[in-house]
Amino acid sequence: MKKTLLITAIAALGVASAFAQGNITFKTSATKNTVFYATDGTTATLTPVSTAGAAGSFGTVNYAFLSAPTGTPGLTAADMSLLMQTGIAPAGWTSTPITGVTYNSTEGGVINGQTITTPASAGAGGSPALVEIYAWTGNLGPGFSGLYGYSGSTFNGGSVTYNWTSPALGPLTTSTGALGWSQATASTAGSPPPTPATMVAGATGLGSIVLTPVPEPGTLVLSGLGAAALLLFRRRK
């Protein structure tokens, strides 16, 4: 009898988990949220990620998204820096890989639409969830070196016209997103219909993802020690 009750409880938990998640259509566009990478260590010279998903000699670009239920404290640049150094999602957020990413065959840095299912931790399907897209080359965690960027990062004060011309659209103007914006989801339960909600693009949603070189942890540690030594010297003086 106890065994039967245990199996029933586990089955019920599985059903509850299946309903407690939503669908989102993840895609980028040439006008609002292209994926670029920096070629000179700054954001002054940017190049769109190739249709093969490579960022020049830096290698293939990997994608993942952070999600959390509405009401979770928004992410900060410090949170993203910690993620870069440890590979661990900030408290309250869940990191989920985005696999099978494909690109528009004629527009560099433009990702074709695909469905992302937010985890149960982000809330019930059909309800808003907080979302952040991030991308990198190489491996996250200790010793990480390569390119790194996220959809909430800001650069050059917001909207920027890049030195890249789209064959179809001419010079492009893109805008960055907000840290941890709220994104609508579609319910997997069928009410509302399971068709994914389209990810919001532009200044209040998914902005351009700009991958820039990041220092290795050792460099950051040395910088910190140098700053500490300078403060100590000034204090003694």
N, C-alpha and C positions, 0 to 999 in steps of 0.2 A: 504494500500500500504506500509506504514511504517513498519507494523507488518510483512508483507511478506519479505521485505528487511532484517529485523532484523533476522528472522528465517534463511534466505539464508546465511547471514553473519556468523551466529553461526555454521551452517552445514559446511560451507567452512573451518572455523577454525578447526572443528573437523577432517576433512579430512587432513588438513595440519599437524596437530599434529600426526595423525596416520602414516604419511609417515616420520616424523622427528624423527625416532628412529631406533636403530639397535639391532640385536640379537647376543648373545655371548653364547658359550657353557662353562659353569663353571664346572670344575672338578679338582680333585687333583690326584696326583700319588705318589706311594710309593718311587719313586726315586728322585723326585724333589720338591714336594710341599705338603708333608704330614701335617696333623693338629696335633700338639702336645700340651701338657700342662705341666707346671712345677709343680713338686710335692714338691719342697723344697724352693720355693721363688726365685730361680735363674734359669738360663738355664743350670745348670750343670747336672741335672737329669730330663729328659723329658720322658713322656709317651704318646703314640698315643691315641687320642680320640677313645673311644670304637665304635663298629659298631652300638651301640644304640644311638650314638651321645652325650654321657655323658662324662664329664671330672672328673671321680672319684666322690668324695663326694662334688665336687663343683657344680654339677648339669648339666643340659642340656646346650649344646652350641648353641647359636643363631648366625646367620650370616646375614650380610647386605653388600651392596657395595656402595661406593661413586663413583659418575661419574661426569664428567665435559667435556666440549668441549675442543679440542686441543688448546693450547695457554693459558689456565688457569694456574695461578701460581701453581707449584707443592706443594703437601702437605708436611708439616714438622712434626717432632715429637711433637712440641708444638701444632700444629693443632689437632693431634690425641689425645693429652692429654686433650685439651679443649673439644673435642667431648666426651671423656670419662666422664668428669665432668658435662657436660650440656646435652648431648644427642642431641646436635644441630650440623648439618653439617657445616663445614667451609664455608666462603663466596665463591660463585661461584660453589660449589659442591652440589650435590643432593644425599641424603641417601635413599636407597631403600632396604626393607627387602628381604632376600632370603628365600623363604618358600619351604617346601616339600623336604628338603635335606635328601638324603639317602646315606648309606655307603656300601662299598664293604663288603660282608659277611665274607671274609677271611683275609682282610688286615685292621688292625686298622688305623684310621686316614685318610682313603682314601675315598673321596666323589665321588659317581657316577655322570656321566655327566648329566647336566640338562640345559635347555635353560633359559637365563636371557635376558629380553628385557630392554635395556637401555632407560631411560626416554627421552622425546623430548629435554630436556635441555642439553643433552649430544651431540646433533648434529644430522644431517641427517643420516638415515640408510645407511650403506655401507661405511661411513666415519670413520676414527679413532676417538676414544674417550679416555679420561683419566679415568683410573679405579683403585680403591683400594678396596680390600676385607678386611673386619674386622669381628672379632668374639668375643663373650663375654658370660659369664655366669651371671645369675641374670638380673638386670635391670640397664640400663645406667642412668646417671643423678645424681643429688645431693644425697649423701648418698650411692653411688654405691660402692659395695665391691664384689669381686669375681675375676674372671680371665678375662684377656683382651689381645688381640693380633691383629695384622694386617699384611697383606702380604708384606708390605714394611719395616717392622721392621728389624733391624739388630741385630745380637747377636754373640758373640764370634768371631767377625771379618769376618763373611761370611759363607763359607762352613764348615760344621761340621759333624763329624761321631758320631752318637748317640749310646747310649747303648741299642739299640733295634735291634733285628734281624728279618727280614722278612722271613717267611717260604719258600717263593719262591725266594727271591732275596739275602738273606744273609744280612750282615751289610749294613746299608743305609747311603748314603751321600746326604744331601739336601742342597739347596742354597736359600738364601733369595732374595726377589725381590727389585725393586727400588721404591722409593716413587712416586706414581702417574705416573706409566708408561703408554705409549700409546698403546691401544689395538684395533686391527681391529674389525669391526662389519660387519654383513651381513644385507642387506636391507630387510625390511618387505615389500617393494614395489615390489619385484621380480626382480630387476635389480641392483646389481647382485642377483642371486637366494637367496631365503629366508633362506636357510640352514645356521644355525649359524656358525660364524667363531669360531674356537677352541681357547680358551684362551691360550696365550703364557705362558709357564712354565719355570722356571729356573732363572738365574741371571738377565735377562732383563725383566722378566715378573712376573707371580705369583710365589712367593717363599713359603717356609714353613710358616705356620701360627703358631706361638708359643704363647700360652696363659700363661701369668704370673700373679701372684697376684698383685693387685694394692691397694695403700693406700686409705682410705676414705678421702673425701674432708677436714674433720676436721684435719686430720693428716697433710695434705699439708699446711693448714693454719698455724698450730702451727709451722711447720718447717720454714715457711716464716717469722713468727714473731721472731723466734729464730735467724734467719740469720740477720734480720733487727736490733735486739737488739745488736748482736755481732758487726755489723758495726758501730752502734752508740757509743758503748763502746770504740772501737778502735779509733774513730774519737776524742772523748773527751780526750783520753789518749795522 
